[in-house]
Amino acid sequence: MDITKPVQIKDAYSKVAAMLQDRGLWAVINNAGVLGFPTDGELLPMTDYKQCMAVNFFGTVEVTKT
């Protein structure tokens, strides 16, 4: 699942909900992240920073809120 794609998150939610039915969900392990190429920060293009934030922060928030 690509956690930067809300459609994939909703699809995963639907699959889990169907499997659980009326039993409820006890926990969510939301562990996704990217590091990228280890180098000095000033050498990285902004696209690398944006991808990192999209996965490591916004994707995690989106999965948790769903």
N, C-alpha and C positions, 0 to 999 in steps of 0.2 A: 504494500500500500504506500502510495506517495502522500504523505501528510500535508503537502502543499496544495493538494487538489481536493476541495470540499466534496466533490461528487464521489471520490473514492472513500472518503471518510464516512459519508452517509451510507454508502453501499456496505461498508464494513459494519457499521452500526446495525443496519437492517439484518445482516447475516447473524450477528451476535444475538440480537433481540429474538430472532426466530429460533435459535438454538436454546436460549434460556427459557422462552415462553413465560411462565408465571413464577419461575424460581427466583428471579431477581439477580442483580449483579453485586458481588461483594467487593470487588476491587478493580481498578484499572492500572495496568503497568504501562505507562506512557514513556517509552524509552526510545527516542529517535534522535539522531544528531549527526551533524557533519562537522568536520574540522577543516578540511581543505588542505592545501599544501603548506607545510610549516615554513614560514619565511618571515622576514621583517614586515610589519604591518604596512609601512609606506610603499612596499613593492606590490601589494595585492591590488587588483582592480576592484572597483566598487561592485561589480557583478558578484564577486566572491563574497563580499560582506553581505550583500542583499540575499544571496542564496543561503548563507549561514543563518541569518536572522529569520528567513522564511521557514526553514526547517527547525532550527533549535528553539526559536521563540514562538512565532506565530502559528506554526504547525502544531506545536505542543498545546498551545492555548485552544486552538480549533478542535483538536481531538478531545481535550478535557471538557470543553463546553458541550460537545455533542453527546 
